[in-house]
Amino acid sequence: METRKKTGLILGAATFCFVILIGDFDPLKPQINTMTAIAILMTILWITEAIPLAATSLIPFIFFHIK
């Protein structure tokens, strides 16, 4: 696995966890934090191509159904 892909996976996961745990953009609407974390994760994975682009585009279908 290339260094760029490894970095993308690690950076994406770390950023996702950081935004979920620390981010508090609107205390009345916690869904905003989840949406932002997923959007940032997808952006990092798209840029680094850590996983195939088709798989990256399916991430919202997986995460938005988890409550």
C-alpha positions in Angstrom: 0.0 0.0 0.0 1.3 3.4 -0.9 2.3 6.0 1.7 -0.3 8.4 0.4 -3.1 5.8 0.8 -2.0 4.9 4.4 -1.7 8.6 5.3 -5.2 9.2 3.9 -6.7 6.4 5.9 -5.1 7.4 9.1 -5.7 11.1 8.6 -9.3 10.5 7.6 -10.1 8.3 10.6 -8.3 10.7 13.0 -10.1 13.8 11.6 -13.5 12.0 11.7 -13.0 11.0 15.3 -11.8 14.5 16.3 -14.8 16.2 14.7 -17.3 13.7 16.3 -15.8 13.9 19.8 -14.6 17.5 20.0 -16.6 19.4 17.4 -19.6 21.3 18.7 -20.8 23.4 15.8 -24.5 23.7 17.0 -25.4 22.2 20.4 -29.1 22.1 19.5 -28.5 20.1 16.3 -25.9 17.3 16.8 -26.6 16.0 13.3 -24.5 18.9 12.0 -21.4 17.4 13.7 -22.1 14.0 12.1 -22.6 15.4 8.7 -19.5 17.6 8.9 -17.4 14.7 10.1 -18.6 12.4 7.2 -18.0 15.2 4.6 -14.5 15.7 5.9 -13.8 12.0 5.9 -15.0 11.6 2.3 -13.0 14.6 1.2 -9.8 13.2 2.6 -10.5 9.8 1.1 -11.3 11.3 -2.3 -8.1 13.4 -2.4 -5.8 10.7 -1.3 -7.6 7.9 -3.1 -7.1 5.7 0.0 -10.1 3.6 -1.1 -11.6 3.4 -4.6 -13.8 6.4 -5.5 -16.9 4.3 -6.0 -16.5 2.9 -2.4 -16.0 6.4 -1.0 -19.2 7.6 -2.6 -21.1 4.9 -0.7 -20.0 6.2 2.7 -23.0 8.4 3.4 -25.4 5.4 2.8 -23.5 3.5 5.5 -23.1 6.3 8.1 -26.4 8.2 7.8 -28.4 5.1 8.7 -26.5 4.6 11.9 -28.1 6.5 14.8 
